[in-house]
Amino acid sequence: LKLIAHPSSRNFLKEILKKKEKPDSFSLFIGPEGGFSENEINLAKSFGFFDFKIQDLVLFSEIAPLAVISQVLFYYS
């Protein structure tokens, strides 16, 4: 499972997790405070990453990985 955080995404993380089987591993890209550029998002998508947002809030880059990892572990436990 490959994920890239993007505050302008239309995809919520929980919806992506519902569609995917429990992965053996996952990769997570969390960008800088301003987020990734559209070119960076498109490049990640070309390598099989799913863009997502956790909710309609934008989290600090220090907090976002903890929130995502917690949600993934909770969903697949």
N, C-alpha and C positions, 0 to 999 in steps of 0.2 A: 504494500500500500504506500503510495507516494502522495504526499500532501504539500501544498504551498498556500500559505495564508495570504489572503487578498481582501482587504476591507470592502472593496467594491464588487466582490463576487456575488452572484445570485444563488450560490450553493451553500447551504448550511451544512456544517460538519456532520450533524446527526443524520441528515438525509443521505450523505455519502456512505456513512458507516452502515446504515440499514441495507444498502444495496450490495455491500461487499461481504464476502466470507471472512472469517477470522484470519488475518494474515500471519505468516511466519515472522515477518518483520515489517517495519514501516520507516519511511524517511519523512522528515518534516523540515520544511523551509519556513523560517520566520524572518521577515525582512526588517529593515531599519525602521525607525520611527515614522518616516514618511511612506513606508510601504515599498513594494517592488514597482518598477516601471512596467508598462504594458508589454514592452519587448521582453523583459525578463519573465513575465508571466507566460507569454506565448512560447518562449523557449522551453520553460519547464513543462508546459503542456505537451510540447512536441516530444518530450522524453517520458511521457506517461504520467505526469503529475496531475492531480485534481486540485483546482483552486477552490477555496472555501472561505467562509467566515464562521466564527463561532456563534455570533449573534449580531445584533445591530450596533453593538458597542465596539469601539476600537480599544484594544488592550495595549498596555505598554509592552515593548518587546521583551522585557525581563519577565513579565507575568504570562504572556501568551503561551510559551512552550509548556509551562506547568498546567495551564488550563486545558490545552489540547491533549497532552499525555494523560491527564486525569480522565478526560472524557473518553478517550480511546480505551484505556484500561477498564473503566467502568462498563462501557458498552460491551466489550468482549469477554468480561469475566463471568 
